[in-house]
Amino acid sequence: MGYFKIRTTLACLIMAILLLGAGSLQAAASTPTMGVDELAPGMKGYGLTVFRGVEPEQFDVEIVAVLSRGSSPGSLILVRASGPRIEEAGGVAEGMSGSPVYVDGRLIGAVAYVFPSSDHYIAGVTPIGDMLKMLEYPDDSQLQEMPAAAASGTVYVSGLSPRALGRLSDVMAQRGLKVMPAAGGFGPGAEPQAESEYRLVPGAMVGMQLITGDVGAGLFGTVTYTDGDRFLAFGHPVLTAGQVDLQASGAAVHTIVRSDVVPFKVVSALKEIGAFTQDRLYGAAGVAGREASMVPVTVTVKGDDTGAAVITSSKIASSEPLIDDLFFTVAVGGVDQAIDRIGPGTAELEYVIELDGHEPLRRSDVVWSDSDICYEVVDVAARALGLIVGNAAEEASVRSISVDVQVETGRRTARIVGARALTPEVAPGGVFEIEVQLRRYRGELVTRAVQVQIPEDMIEGPVSFLISGGGSTEDDLDDGEDEMERLLYLPIDELLAELASAPRGDEIVVRMEHYFLDDPFMSEEYGLPLKTEKGSKPVEVSDEMKEAQRAPEAGANEEGDERSEQDAGNRELPVTRVRTEWFVEGSTWVDGEIVAGSLDESDPA
């Protein structure tokens, strides 16, 4: 549980945010309110919250003080809570955040903060005037979201493996949130009687759902105020994400557990009742009956050593700062459930990411890990999703995600250990043949033939062929941050095409590379890239090439026969791929020569 600082004339009091959260919605447009300037110590009133089930009950409050928030704008109202139900609970409990507080029948604000490991009967109340401002904000979910910021609270989770839970804990910790297993249930049908009795009214429980379905993850609080189909809750930031589009659900309370730190409610999430549209400094706002934009995720996994086939179906929040992390969490949970171990293995996967307004990304691959095959295989799809939703060229709206994984315990890998040219010289338009040698893991040496089609307009001269495994992680094949940056700025359709056509881990990939020269003219005239870091080799420049460098062809111009330097740099050279039975690692080089004429003609006798 995080902490919130409040300055007073005596000390800096550290307070913790209460988090735990509808049904028909009862209008309260005529609810009178009271500003902080009308409050004074000793004034008495009451609050509303759910102690058990779904029906709100009253508890007593007395105004202690009205404080400045210090570095934050606005005020905070200190109250002392009392009454039989509060005594039974051991004080103000986690889950009461958002509970409306009334004085003289007028709404003054929402319970939001409590002193941990101290006096549990003192609570901080967020003034209703600050919360009502959220109803004036636009709730168009297509507008750009604010960057996520840290806010204290608890995400309650069900249906995850222990380490998937740990992964989500790490992600949420970056946002100031802690994660705990849910003692109650998630989703429709968990509490049939409570479902039928639930009403979205001030004092009722409400959940902000990040994941629903076979996996559940959400934060729970209390409804503060309703006006038509709009409602306010929590009284403090949840994710501090600004404009959001997150599912709102009802919730039922099973009991309140007493604690020396802070008492807390044990709850179950109920059916969807609307959507949260705002998550701000003074609470959250939502619209009843509105459908939130949640992304269906289906994960199908088969483990060869367990024989188990597991299918999990969930929906995750579509919010850009969260979607790839939530997907990773759900997918890891599904794979863990199927293979029931953490360790090495080989996996084949297929995944489909469907988007609004674009063709879906359909991709298959083979991966290997010597330590954690689950994380490795899920990361392949998660990286693609991250590139799509993080695209800097245009916004992408994900419609659904499906992943199909088959995992085997064995190491099905092979490393490229050598190669030789079967046709060292080839004419433009011909075929350059290469024999690639691979060493299977704890197995024999095998060979595979690769035929590279040479472009018909290829200029004569020396060339090299970079031969690598589709799953190679060699430094000279790793483009790092520069490549990620390039992909992020591609238009969505181009990005999808690159992701779909990228080499698979079980392929031998042959890239035709020119020898590297330092002079830009040579790059332009002979189609040779400039000298780069790895793979560059000294080239013996012929007298003909030197002469061409000294005396360019007369009459050549920018629009004539000469290619511009930019065109030469953009020249696409052949990339040939051959599928194998293994995850292929390693790399090597083979040299060749592009020569004039046809090599098939026989010499005269």
Secondary structure by P-SEA (a helix, b strand, c coil): cbbbbbbccccbbbbbbbbccccbbbbccccccccccccccccccbbbbbccccbbbbbbbbbcbbbbcccccbbbbbbbbbcaaaaaacccccccccbbbbcccccccccccccccccccbbbbccccccccccccccccccccccbbbbbbbbbbccccaaaaaaaaaaaaaacbbbbcccccccccccaaaaaaccccccbbbbbccccccbbbbbbbbbcccccccccccccccccccccbbbbbbbcccbbbbcccbbbbbbbbccccbbbccccccbbbbbcccccbbbbbbbbbbbccccbbbbbbbbbbcccccaaaaaaaaaaaaaaaaccccccccccbbbbbbbcccccccccbbbbbcccaaaaaaaaaaaaaaaaaacccbbbbbcbbbbbbbbbcccccccccccccccccccccbbbbbbbbbbcccccbbbbbbbbbccccccbbbbbbbbbbcccccccccccaaaaaaaaaccaaaaaaaaaaccccccbbbbbbccccccaaaaaaccccccccccbbbbbccaaaaaaaaccccccccccccccaaaaaacccbbbbbbcccbbbbcbbbbbbbccccccccccc
